[in-house]
Every structure is written in structure tokens, then in C-alpha cells.
């Protein structure tokens, strides 16, 4: 029962975030953002697609998914993380943890948010402004280390 309550709360939260951005909460936008809230960590396109299939028992085509993710990034509702494996991963933005680095496991590809490691804003020349800071720490996760 707790899972259903969590899902309902995230559905409301996803819609609230889209409306707060001054936009229309379409089914695709809500499914994508809800999936990111459900999963709670940076995930790839295919993981989002799979989650939507399992949770709503329906599929979302790749073009709709890509457009939806781009829209969510442009409206600062999600952020896109690029790791060395050239796979984009997406995560719902948590207002309590704005800019933070991510850890990318070079073996299994897992990406983990490191919200406790806040990034200082760099000092820029006059009239420049920071739009986004992206730091990815590459290494090996504990699970993959145990496989050695």
C-alpha cells in the first residue's frame, strides 16, 4: 500500500513541477518525469522506456521520449549527465541539491548522484555567467570491485 501512496504523491509532484514551469502537463511529460522520480537516480533512455512499460503497461516511442526529455531539460526539471561511455542519463532535479557531481562506474555503467559534494561556482570574467556545472567522477563501484 505504501508503494501506491508513493506513486500517487510522485504523480502529484510531477504535475506540480510541470505546472510551476508554466507548461501543460502532457501524458508523456508526466510519465517521463514520474519515472525519473520513481527511479530516484540517473538513468538512461532505455531504463526510462522500460519503467514506463512496466508501470503503465504501455510503451512510449523513442522520439516522444527524446523530445520529452529534451523539454524537461530545457525547462530545468531534469538534468542530463554525460559520462565517458557516451550514454546520456537523466535525473529529476532535486531543488535541495542543485549543482552536484556524479560518480560513473567504468565497469557496469551505473551513475550515482553525489549531492553531499556541493560544487563551488567558478570565478568568471566580468559579464560571463554560469548556466550549468557538470562534473563526473569516473571509477569503479563497490559491487564491481567485489567481482575482481
DSSP file (Angstrom, degrees, kcal/mol; ACC not computed):
  #  RESIDUE AA STRUCTURE BP1 BP2  ACC     N-H-->O    O-->H-N    N-H-->O    O-->H-N    TCO  KAPPA ALPHA  PHI   PSI    X-CA   Y-CA   Z-CA
    1    1 A X     >        0   0    0      0, 0.0     4,-2.0     0, 0.0     5,-0.2   0.000 360.0 360.0 360.0 -35.4    0.0    0.0    0.0
    2    2 A X  H  >  +     0   0    0      1,-0.2     4,-2.7     2,-0.2     5,-0.2   0.876 360.0  55.8 -61.0 -37.5    2.9    2.3    0.7
    3    3 A X  H  > S+     0   0    0      2,-0.2     4,-2.7     1,-0.2    -1,-0.2   0.900 106.3  50.0 -62.5 -41.7    4.1    2.0   -2.9
    4    4 A X  H  > S+     0   0    0      2,-0.2     4,-2.4     1,-0.2    -1,-0.2   0.901 111.5  49.0 -64.0 -40.3    0.7    3.1   -4.2
    5    5 A X  H  X S+     0   0    0     -4,-2.0     4,-2.5     2,-0.2    -2,-0.2   0.921 111.2  49.6 -63.8 -44.3    0.8    6.1   -1.9
    6    6 A X  H  X S+     0   0    0     -4,-2.7     4,-2.4     1,-0.2    -2,-0.2   0.921 111.2  49.8 -59.2 -44.7    4.4    6.9   -3.0
    7    7 A X  H  X S+     0   0    0     -4,-2.7     4,-2.2     1,-0.2    -2,-0.2   0.909 111.1  48.5 -62.0 -43.2    3.3    6.7   -6.7
    8    8 A X  H  X S+     0   0    0     -4,-2.4     4,-2.2     2,-0.2    -1,-0.2   0.914 111.6  49.7 -64.4 -42.3    0.3    9.0   -6.1
    9    9 A X  H  X S+     0   0    0     -4,-2.5     4,-2.5     1,-0.2    -2,-0.2   0.900 112.1  47.8 -63.3 -40.7    2.5   11.5   -4.3
   10   10 A X  H  X S+     0   0    0     -4,-2.4     4,-3.0     2,-0.2    -1,-0.2   0.853 108.4  55.0 -69.9 -33.4    5.0   11.4   -7.2
   11   11 A X  H  X S+     0   0    0     -4,-2.2     4,-2.1     2,-0.2    -2,-0.2   0.939 111.7  44.1 -62.2 -45.8    2.3   11.8   -9.7
   12   12 A X  H  X S+     0   0    0     -4,-2.2     4,-2.5     1,-0.2    -2,-0.2   0.911 114.5  50.1 -63.8 -42.9    1.1   14.9   -8.0
   13   13 A X  H  X S+     0   0    0     -4,-2.5     4,-2.4     2,-0.2    -2,-0.2   0.903 109.2  50.8 -64.4 -42.0    4.7   16.2   -7.6
   14   14 A X  H  X S+     0   0    0     -4,-3.0     4,-2.1     1,-0.2    -1,-0.2   0.934 113.1  45.6 -61.9 -45.4    5.4   15.6  -11.3
   15   15 A X  H  X S+     0   0    0     -4,-2.1     4,-2.6    -5,-0.2     5,-0.2   0.906 111.2  53.0 -65.3 -40.4    2.3   17.6  -12.3
   16   16 A X  H  X S+     0   0    0     -4,-2.5     4,-2.5     1,-0.2    -1,-0.2   0.914 109.4  49.2 -59.7 -43.6    3.1   20.3   -9.8
   17   17 A X  H  X S+     0   0    0     -4,-2.4     4,-1.2     2,-0.2    -1,-0.2   0.903 111.9  47.5 -65.1 -41.7    6.6   20.7  -11.2
   18   18 A X  H  <>S+     0   0    0     -4,-2.1     5,-1.8     1,-0.2     3,-0.4   0.929 114.3  46.6 -66.1 -44.1    5.4   20.9  -14.8
   19   19 A X  H ><5S+     0   0    0     -4,-2.6     3,-2.1     1,-0.2    -2,-0.2   0.883 107.4  57.4 -65.3 -37.5    2.7   23.4  -14.0
   20   20 A X  H 3<5S+     0   0    0     -4,-2.5    -1,-0.2     1,-0.3    -2,-0.2   0.793 100.3  58.5 -63.4 -27.0    5.2   25.5  -11.9
   21   21 A X  T 3<5S-     0   0    0     -4,-1.2    -1,-0.3    -3,-0.4    -2,-0.2   0.438 121.7-113.2 -79.5   1.2    7.3   25.7  -15.1
   22   22 A X  T < 5S+     0   0    0     -3,-2.1     2,-0.2     1,-0.3    -3,-0.2   0.759  76.9 121.4  76.1  25.6    4.3   27.4  -16.7
   23   23 A X      < -     0   0    0     -5,-1.8     2,-0.4     3,-0.0    -1,-0.3  -0.723  69.4 -95.8-122.3 168.4    3.7   24.5  -19.0
   24   24 A X        -     0   0    0     -2,-0.2     2,-1.7    -3,-0.1     5,-0.1  -0.691  32.9-130.2 -84.6 128.4    1.0   22.0  -19.9
   25   25 A X        -     0   0    0     -2,-0.4    -1,-0.1     4,-0.1   -10,-0.1  -0.578  33.1-172.4 -81.3  84.7    1.4   18.6  -18.1
   26   26 A X     >  -     0   0    0     -2,-1.7     4,-2.5     1,-0.1     5,-0.2  -0.304  36.2-109.3 -71.4 161.2    1.0   16.2  -21.1
   27   27 A X  H  > S+     0   0    0      1,-0.2     4,-2.7     2,-0.2     5,-0.2   0.920 118.6  48.8 -57.3 -46.1    0.8   12.5  -20.5
   28   28 A X  H  > S+     0   0    0      2,-0.2     4,-2.5     1,-0.2     5,-0.2   0.928 111.2  49.1 -63.4 -45.2    4.3   11.8  -21.9
   29   29 A X  H  > S+     0   0    0      1,-0.2     4,-2.7     2,-0.2     5,-0.2   0.926 114.2  46.1 -59.5 -45.0    5.9   14.6  -19.9
   30   30 A X  H  X S+     0   0    0     -4,-2.5     4,-3.0     2,-0.2     5,-0.3   0.910 112.0  50.3 -66.9 -41.6    4.3   13.3  -16.7
   31   31 A X  H  X S+     0   0    0     -4,-2.7     4,-2.1    -5,-0.2    -1,-0.2   0.918 114.0  45.4 -62.3 -41.9    5.2    9.7  -17.4
   32   32 A X  H  X S+     0   0    0     -4,-2.5     4,-2.1    -5,-0.2    -2,-0.2   0.957 117.0  42.8 -67.1 -50.0    8.8   10.6  -18.1
   33   33 A X  H  X S+     0   0    0     -4,-2.7     4,-2.3    -5,-0.2    -2,-0.2   0.903 114.0  51.9 -64.8 -40.1    9.1   12.9  -15.0
   34   34 A X  H  X S+     0   0    0     -4,-3.0     4,-3.0    -5,-0.2    -1,-0.2   0.896 108.0  52.9 -61.4 -39.3    7.3   10.4  -12.8
   35   35 A X  H  X S+     0   0    0     -4,-2.1     4,-2.8    -5,-0.3     5,-0.2   0.921 108.9  48.9 -61.5 -43.8    9.6    7.7  -14.0
   36   36 A X  H  X S+     0   0    0     -4,-2.1     4,-2.0     1,-0.2    56,-0.3   0.893 113.3  47.0 -64.4 -39.0   12.6    9.8  -13.0
   37   37 A X  H  < S+     0   0    0     -4,-2.3    -2,-0.2     2,-0.2    -1,-0.2   0.907 113.5  49.0 -67.2 -41.4   11.1   10.5   -9.6
   38   38 A X  H  < S+     0   0    0     -4,-3.0    -2,-0.2     1,-0.2    -1,-0.2   0.932 113.8  44.9 -60.5 -47.0   10.2    6.8   -9.1
   39   39 A X  H  < S-     0   0    0     -4,-2.8    -1,-0.2    -5,-0.2    -2,-0.2   0.819  87.2-160.7 -75.1 -32.0   13.7    5.6  -10.1
   40   40 A X     <  +     0   0    0     -4,-2.0     2,-0.3    -5,-0.2    -3,-0.1   0.583  59.0  68.7  68.7  11.7   15.5    8.2   -8.0
   41   41 A X  S    S-     0   0    0     -5,-0.3     2,-0.2    49,-0.1    49,-0.1  -0.967  98.5 -71.6-151.8 163.4   18.9    8.0   -9.7
   42   42 A X        +     0   0    0     69,-0.3    69,-0.5    -2,-0.3     2,-0.3  -0.413  59.3 178.3 -62.6 129.5   20.3    9.0  -13.1
   43   43 A X  E     -A   90   0A   0     47,-2.3    47,-3.1    -2,-0.2     2,-0.1  -0.916  24.5-113.7-134.6 158.7   19.0    6.5  -15.7
   44   44 A X  E  >  -A   89   0A   0     -2,-0.3     4,-2.0    45,-0.2     5,-0.2  -0.293  36.3-100.0 -84.8 170.3   19.3    6.0  -19.5
   45   45 A X  H  > S+     0   0    0     43,-0.5     4,-2.7     1,-0.2     5,-0.2   0.928 123.4  51.3 -52.9 -48.6   16.6    6.4  -22.2
   46   46 A X  H  > S+     0   0    0      1,-0.2     4,-2.4     2,-0.2    -1,-0.2   0.854 107.5  52.0 -65.0 -34.2   16.1    2.6  -22.3
   47   47 A X  H  > S+     0   0    0      2,-0.2     4,-2.2     1,-0.2    -1,-0.2   0.881 111.4  47.4 -68.5 -36.8   15.7    2.4  -18.5
   48   48 A X  H  X S+     0   0    0     -4,-2.0     4,-2.5     2,-0.2    -2,-0.2   0.931 111.8  50.3 -66.6 -45.3   13.0    5.1  -18.6
   49   49 A X  H  X S+     0   0    0     -4,-2.7     4,-2.0     1,-0.2    -2,-0.2   0.913 112.3  47.5 -58.5 -44.5   11.3    3.3  -21.5
   50   50 A X  H  X S+     0   0    0     -4,-2.4     4,-2.3     2,-0.2    -1,-0.2   0.905 110.3  52.0 -64.5 -42.3   11.3    0.1  -19.6
   51   51 A X  H  X S+     0   0    0     -4,-2.2     4,-3.2     1,-0.2     5,-0.3   0.911 109.2  49.6 -62.2 -43.0   10.0    1.7  -16.5
   52   52 A X  H  X S+     0   0    0     -4,-2.5     4,-2.3     1,-0.2     6,-0.7   0.911 110.0  51.9 -61.8 -41.9    7.1    3.3  -18.4
   53   53 A X  H  X S+     0   0    0     -4,-2.0     4,-0.8    -5,-0.2    -2,-0.2   0.911 116.2  40.0 -60.3 -43.5    6.3   -0.1  -19.9
   54   54 A X  H  < S+     0   0    0     -4,-2.3    -2,-0.2     2,-0.2    -1,-0.2   0.935 120.2  42.1 -73.2 -47.2    6.2   -1.8  -16.5
   55   55 A X  H  < S+     0   0    0     -4,-3.2    -3,-0.2     1,-0.2    -2,-0.2   0.906 130.9  22.0 -71.8 -42.6    4.4    1.0  -14.5
   56   56 A X  H  < S-     0   0    0     -4,-2.3    -1,-0.2    -5,-0.3    -3,-0.2   0.428  95.6-127.7-106.6  -0.4    1.7    2.0  -17.0
   57   57 A X  S  < S+     0   0    0     -4,-0.8     2,-0.3    -5,-0.4    -4,-0.2   0.870  78.2  96.7  53.2  39.5    1.6   -1.2  -19.1
   58   58 A X        -     0   0    0     -6,-0.7    -2,-0.3    -5,-0.1     2,-0.3  -0.976  69.8-120.5-149.1 160.4    2.1    0.9  -22.3
   59   59 A X        -     0   0    0     -2,-0.3     2,-0.4    -3,-0.1    -9,-0.1  -0.681  10.0-150.9-104.2 158.7    5.0    1.8  -24.4
   60   60 A X        -     0   0    0     -2,-0.3    -7,-0.1   -11,-0.1    -8,-0.1  -0.997  26.2-121.6-123.9 130.2    6.4    5.2  -25.3
   61   61 A X     >  -     0   0    0     -2,-0.4     4,-2.4     1,-0.1     5,-0.2  -0.344  22.8-114.4 -73.8 157.1    8.1    5.6  -28.7
   62   62 A X  H  > S+     0   0    0      1,-0.2     4,-3.1     2,-0.2     5,-0.2   0.868 113.0  53.4 -59.6 -41.3   11.7    6.8  -28.7
   63   63 A X  H  > S+     0   0    0      2,-0.2     4,-2.7     1,-0.2     5,-0.2   0.928 110.9  46.5 -62.7 -44.7   11.1   10.1  -30.5
   64   64 A X  H  > S+     0   0    0      2,-0.2     4,-2.6     1,-0.2    -1,-0.2   0.910 114.0  49.4 -62.5 -41.9    8.4   11.0  -27.9
   65   65 A X  H  X S+     0   0    0     -4,-2.4     4,-2.7     2,-0.2    -2,-0.2   0.943 112.3  46.6 -62.4 -48.8   10.8   10.0  -25.1
   66   66 A X  H  X S+     0   0    0     -4,-3.1     4,-2.6     1,-0.2    -2,-0.2   0.922 114.9  46.6 -60.8 -45.1   13.7   12.0  -26.6
   67   67 A X  H  X S+     0   0    0     -4,-2.7     4,-2.5    -5,-0.2    -1,-0.2   0.907 112.6  50.4 -64.2 -41.2   11.5   15.1  -27.1
   68   68 A X  H  X S+     0   0    0     -4,-2.6     4,-2.4    -5,-0.2    -2,-0.2   0.912 111.6  47.3 -63.0 -43.2   10.0   14.8  -23.7
   69   69 A X  H  X S+     0   0    0     -4,-2.7     4,-2.4     2,-0.2    -2,-0.2   0.920 111.7  50.4 -65.3 -43.3   13.5   14.5  -22.0
   70   70 A X  H  X S+     0   0    0     -4,-2.6     4,-2.8    -5,-0.2    -2,-0.2   0.921 111.0  49.9 -58.7 -43.4   14.8   17.5  -24.1
   71   71 A X  H  X S+     0   0    0     -4,-2.5     4,-1.8     1,-0.2    -2,-0.2   0.926 110.3  49.3 -61.4 -45.3   11.8   19.5  -23.0
   72   72 A X  H  <>S+     0   0    0     -4,-2.4     5,-3.0     1,-0.2     6,-1.3   0.869 112.6  48.0 -63.6 -37.3   12.3   18.6  -19.3
   73   73 A X  H ><5S+     0   0    0     -4,-2.4     3,-1.8     4,-0.2    -2,-0.2   0.939 110.2  51.5 -67.1 -47.2   16.0   19.6  -19.5
   74   74 A X  H 3<5S+     0   0    0     -4,-2.8    -2,-0.2     1,-0.3    -1,-0.2   0.815 111.5  47.8 -60.0 -31.2   15.2   22.9  -21.3
   75   75 A X  T 3<5S-     0   0    0     -4,-1.8    -1,-0.3    -5,-0.2    -2,-0.2   0.224 115.3-116.1 -97.0  14.1   12.6   23.7  -18.5
   76   76 A X  T < 5S+     0   0    0     -3,-1.8    -3,-0.2     2,-0.2    -2,-0.1   0.819  83.7 117.5  58.6  36.7   15.1   22.8  -15.7
   77   77 A X  S   <S+     0   0    0     -5,-3.0    16,-2.3     1,-0.2     2,-0.3   0.623  80.1  20.2-101.3 -21.2   13.0   19.9  -14.4
   78   78 A X  E    S-B   92   0A   0     -6,-1.3     2,-0.4    14,-0.3    -1,-0.2  -0.951  71.0-139.3-138.6 159.7   15.7   17.3  -15.2
   79   79 A X  E     -B   91   0A   0     12,-2.4    12,-1.7    -2,-0.3     2,-0.5  -0.952  12.7-135.0-123.2 151.3   19.4   17.3  -15.8
   80   80 A X  E     -B   90   0A   0     -2,-0.4     2,-0.5    10,-0.2    10,-0.2  -0.867  15.8-159.3-104.2 129.5   21.3   15.3  -18.4
   81   81 A X  E     -B   89   0A   0      8,-3.4     8,-2.3    -2,-0.5     2,-0.6  -0.935   1.5-159.5-111.6 129.1   24.5   13.7  -17.3
   82   82 A X  E     -B   88   0A   0     -2,-0.5     2,-0.2     6,-0.2     6,-0.2  -0.940  13.6-176.6-110.7 120.9   27.1   12.7  -19.8
   83   83 A X    >   -     0   0    0      4,-0.8     3,-1.9    -2,-0.6     4,-0.1  -0.570  44.3 -92.5-108.7 175.4   29.6   10.0  -18.8
   84   84 A X  T 3  S+     0   0    0      1,-0.3    22,-0.0    -2,-0.2    -1,-0.0   0.706 119.4  67.5 -61.5 -21.2   32.6    8.6  -20.7
   85   85 A X  T 3  S-     0   0    0      2,-0.2    -1,-0.3    24,-0.1     3,-0.1   0.437 107.7-123.2 -82.0   3.3   30.5    5.8  -22.1
   86   86 A X    <   +     0   0    0     -3,-1.9     2,-0.6     1,-0.2    -2,-0.1   0.670  69.4 131.0  65.1  19.9   28.6    8.4  -24.2
   87   87 A X        -     0   0    0     -4,-0.1    -4,-0.8    22,-0.0     2,-0.3  -0.913  54.2-136.3-102.2 122.9   25.3    7.3  -22.8
   88   88 A X  E     - B   0  82A   0     -2,-0.6   -43,-0.5    -6,-0.2     2,-0.4  -0.585  20.6-166.5 -75.5 138.5   23.2   10.2  -21.6
   89   89 A X  E     -AB  44  81A   0     -8,-2.3    -8,-3.4    -2,-0.3     2,-0.4  -0.941   4.0-151.4-123.6 150.5   21.5    9.7  -18.3
   90   90 A X  E     -AB  43  80A   0    -47,-3.1   -47,-2.3    -2,-0.4     2,-0.3  -0.915  12.6-179.7-126.3 147.6   18.7   11.8  -16.8
   91   91 A X  E     - B   0  79A   0    -12,-1.7   -12,-2.4    -2,-0.4     2,-0.2  -0.997  35.2-106.8-144.7 141.8   17.7   12.6  -13.3
   92   92 A X  E     - B   0  78A   0     -2,-0.3     2,-0.3   -56,-0.3   -14,-0.3  -0.477  45.3-110.5 -65.0 137.4   14.9   14.7  -11.9
   93   93 A X        -     0   0    0    -16,-2.3     2,-0.7    -2,-0.2     5,-0.1  -0.552  24.8-150.4 -72.9 130.9   16.3   17.9  -10.4
   94   94 A X    >   -     0   0    0      3,-0.4     3,-2.0    -2,-0.3    -1,-0.0  -0.915   4.0-151.4-101.0 113.6   16.1   18.0   -6.7
   95   95 A X  T 3  S+     0   0    0     -2,-0.7     3,-0.4     1,-0.3    -1,-0.1   0.748  95.7  59.8 -58.6 -22.6   15.8   21.6   -5.6
   96   96 A X  T 3  S+     0   0    0      1,-0.3     2,-0.3     2,-0.1    -1,-0.3   0.683 111.9  38.9 -78.3 -17.3   17.6   20.8   -2.3
   97   97 A X  S <  S+     0   0    0     -3,-2.0    -3,-0.4     1,-0.1    -1,-0.3  -0.667  75.1 167.2-131.4  76.7   20.7   19.6   -4.2
   98   98 A X        +     0   0    0     -3,-0.4     2,-0.4    -2,-0.3    -4,-0.2   0.855  62.9  12.4 -62.1-106.9   21.3   21.9   -7.1
   99   99 A X  S    S+     0   0    0     20,-0.1    20,-1.1    35,-0.0     2,-0.3  -0.579  80.3 148.9 -75.6 124.7   24.7   21.5   -8.8
  100  100 A X  E     -C  118   0B   0     -2,-0.4    35,-0.4    33,-0.3    15,-0.2  -0.988  43.2-106.2-150.9 155.3   26.5   18.4   -7.6
  101  101 A X  E     -C  114   0B   0     16,-0.9    13,-2.3    13,-0.5     2,-0.3  -0.276  28.1-140.9 -77.5 169.2   29.0   15.9   -9.1
  102  102 A X  E     -Cd 113 136B   0     33,-2.0    35,-3.7    11,-0.2     2,-0.5  -0.949   5.7-135.1-129.0 150.2   28.1   12.4  -10.2
  103  103 A X  E     -Cd 112 137B   0      9,-2.9     9,-2.7    -2,-0.3     2,-0.5  -0.917  18.2-164.7-105.6 131.6   30.0    9.1   -9.9
  104  104 A X  E     -Cd 111 138B   0     33,-3.2    35,-2.3    -2,-0.5     2,-0.5  -0.972  14.5-139.6-119.2 120.3   30.2    6.9  -13.0
  105  105 A X  E  >  - d   0 139B   0      5,-2.7     4,-1.4    -2,-0.5    35,-0.2  -0.680   7.0-152.9 -78.4 123.2   31.3    3.2  -12.7
  106  106 A X  T  4 S+     0   0    0     33,-3.4    -1,-0.1    -2,-0.5    34,-0.1   0.662  89.6  44.5 -71.1 -16.7   33.5    2.4  -15.6
  107  107 A X  T  4 S+     0   0    0     32,-0.4    -1,-0.2     3,-0.1    33,-0.1   0.908 127.0  19.2 -95.0 -52.0   32.6   -1.3  -15.5
  108  108 A X  T  4 S-     0   0    0      2,-0.1    -2,-0.1    33,-0.0    32,-0.1   0.620  94.5-125.8 -98.7 -13.1   28.8   -1.5  -15.0
  109  109 A X     <  +     0   0    0     -4,-1.4    -3,-0.1     1,-0.3   -24,-0.1   0.423  51.9 155.3  86.9  -2.1   27.9    2.0  -16.2
  110  110 A X        -     0   0    0     -6,-0.1    -5,-2.7     1,-0.0     2,-0.4  -0.302  28.6-155.1 -59.2 140.8   25.9    3.0  -13.0
  111  111 A X  E     -C  104   0B   0    -69,-0.5     2,-0.4    -7,-0.2   -69,-0.3  -0.985  10.1-169.4-120.3 132.4   25.8    6.7  -12.4
  112  112 A X  E     -C  103   0B   0     -9,-2.7    -9,-2.9    -2,-0.4     2,-0.2  -0.969  20.6-125.1-125.2 133.0   25.2    7.9   -8.8
  113  113 A X  E     -C  102   0B   0     -2,-0.4     2,-0.3   -11,-0.2   -11,-0.2  -0.524  12.6-159.6 -72.3 142.6   24.4   11.4   -7.6
  114  114 A X  E >   +C  101   0B   0    -13,-2.3     3,-1.8    -2,-0.2   -13,-0.5  -0.614  24.2 162.7-118.6  68.4   26.8   12.8   -5.0
  115  115 A X  E 3   +     0   0B   0     -2,-0.3    -1,-0.1     1,-0.3   -17,-0.1   0.713  67.9  63.9 -67.0 -20.6   24.6   15.6   -3.6
  116  116 A X  E 3  S+     0   0B   0      1,-0.2     2,-1.0    -3,-0.1    -1,-0.3   0.635  89.0  74.9 -76.8 -11.8   26.6   16.0   -0.4
  117  117 A X  E <  S-     0   0B   0     -3,-1.8   -16,-0.9   -16,-0.2    -1,-0.2  -0.706  75.6-165.2-101.5  80.8   29.6   17.2   -2.5
  118  118 A X  E     -C  100   0B   0     -2,-1.0     2,-0.5   -18,-0.2   -18,-0.2  -0.383  12.9-132.7 -68.5 143.1   28.4   20.7   -3.5
  119  119 A X        -     0   0    0    -20,-1.1     2,-0.2    -2,-0.1   -20,-0.1  -0.840  14.2-131.1 -99.9 129.0   30.3   22.4   -6.3
  120  120 A X        -     0   0    0     -2,-0.5     2,-0.3     1,-0.1    -1,-0.0  -0.504  28.5-108.7 -74.2 146.9   31.5   26.0   -5.8
  121  121 A X        -     0   0    0     -2,-0.2    -1,-0.1     1,-0.1     2,-0.0  -0.595  37.9-119.7 -73.0 132.5   30.7   28.4   -8.6
  122  122 A X        -     0   0    0     -2,-0.3     2,-0.7     1,-0.1     8,-0.1  -0.356  24.6-107.1 -71.1 153.9   33.9   29.3  -10.5
  123  123 A X        -     0   0    0     -2,-0.0     2,-0.3     0, 0.0    -1,-0.1  -0.738  44.8-169.1 -82.1 119.4   35.1   32.9  -10.7
  124  124 A X        -     0   0    0     -2,-0.7     3,-0.1     4,-0.1     4,-0.1  -0.712  27.2 -93.4-108.2 157.5   34.4   34.0  -14.2
  125  125 A X    >   -     0   0    0     -2,-0.3     3,-1.7     1,-0.1    -1,-0.1  -0.247  64.8 -70.7 -61.1 159.2   35.5   37.2  -16.1
  126  126 A X  T 3  S+     0   0    0      1,-0.2    -1,-0.1     3,-0.0     3,-0.1  -0.177 120.1  20.2 -52.7 143.2   33.1   40.1  -16.0
  127  127 A X  T 3  S+     0   0    0      1,-0.3     2,-0.3    -3,-0.1    -1,-0.2   0.492  97.4 112.5  72.5   8.0   29.9   39.7  -18.0
  128  128 A X    <   -     0   0    0     -3,-1.7     2,-0.3    -4,-0.1    -1,-0.3  -0.785  46.9-166.4-100.1 152.7   30.1   35.9  -18.1
  129  129 A X        -     0   0    0     -2,-0.3     2,-0.4    -3,-0.1    -4,-0.0  -0.997  21.6-118.5-140.8 148.4   27.6   33.7  -16.3
  130  130 A X        +     0   0    0     -2,-0.3     3,-0.1     1,-0.2    -9,-0.0  -0.689  27.1 173.7 -82.9 129.5   27.4   30.1  -15.3
  131  131 A X        -     0   0    0     -2,-0.4     2,-0.3     1,-0.4    -1,-0.2   0.739  69.7  -9.3 -99.8 -37.1   24.5   28.2  -16.8
  132  132 A X        -     0   0    0      2,-0.0     2,-0.5   -33,-0.0    -1,-0.4  -0.976  52.8-150.1-162.3 144.9   25.4   24.7  -15.6
  133  133 A X        -     0   0    0     -2,-0.3     2,-0.5    -3,-0.1   -33,-0.3  -0.990  17.1-174.0-119.6 128.9   28.3   22.9  -14.0
  134  134 A X        +     0   0    0     -2,-0.5     2,-0.4   -35,-0.1   -33,-0.1  -0.971   7.7 170.9-128.3 118.8   28.8   19.2  -14.8
  135  135 A X        -     0   0    0     -2,-0.5   -33,-2.0   -35,-0.4     2,-0.5  -0.994   8.0-172.7-126.5 126.9   31.4   17.1  -13.0
  136  136 A X  E     -d  102   0B   0     -2,-0.4     2,-0.6   -35,-0.2   -33,-0.2  -0.982  10.5-154.8-121.3 123.1   31.6   13.3  -13.5
  137  137 A X  E     -d  103   0B   0    -35,-3.7   -33,-3.2    -2,-0.5     2,-0.4  -0.865  14.4-152.3 -95.4 121.9   33.9   11.3  -11.3
  138  138 A X  E     +d  104   0B   0     -2,-0.6     2,-0.2   -35,-0.2   -33,-0.2  -0.792  39.2 108.4 -98.2 137.1   34.9    8.0  -13.1
  139  139 A X  E     -d  105   0B   0    -35,-2.3   -33,-3.4    -2,-0.4     2,-0.4  -0.858  65.3 -66.2-171.9-153.7   35.8    5.0  -11.1
  140  140 A X        -     0   0    0     -2,-0.2   -35,-0.1   -35,-0.2    -2,-0.0  -0.989  41.4-131.8-127.3 127.8   34.7    1.5  -10.0
  141  141 A X     >  -     0   0    0     -2,-0.4     4,-2.0     1,-0.1     5,-0.2  -0.254  29.3-105.7 -72.4 163.1   31.7    0.9   -7.7
  142  142 A X  H  > S+     0   0    0      1,-0.2     4,-1.9     2,-0.2     5,-0.2   0.874 118.9  55.7 -58.5 -39.0   31.9   -1.4   -4.7
  143  143 A X  H  > S+     0   0    0      1,-0.2     4,-0.8     2,-0.2    -1,-0.2   0.935 110.6  43.9 -60.1 -46.7   29.8   -4.1   -6.5
  144  144 A X  H  4 S+     0   0    0      1,-0.2     4,-0.5     2,-0.2     3,-0.4   0.835 109.2  57.6 -69.3 -32.0   32.2   -4.3   -9.4
  145  145 A X  H >< S+     0   0    0     -4,-2.0     3,-1.1     1,-0.2    -1,-0.2   0.884 103.0  54.0 -64.1 -37.2   35.2   -4.2   -7.1
  146  146 A X  H 3< S+     0   0    0     -4,-1.9    -1,-0.2     1,-0.2    -2,-0.2   0.747  99.5  63.4 -68.0 -22.2   33.9   -7.3   -5.4
  147  147 A X  T 3<        0   0    0     -4,-0.8    -1,-0.2    -3,-0.4    -2,-0.2   0.668 360.0 360.0 -74.8 -16.6   33.8   -9.0   -8.9
  148  148 A X    <         0   0    0     -3,-1.1    -1,-0.2    -4,-0.5    -2,-0.1   0.493 360.0 360.0 -66.8 360.0   37.6   -8.7   -9.2
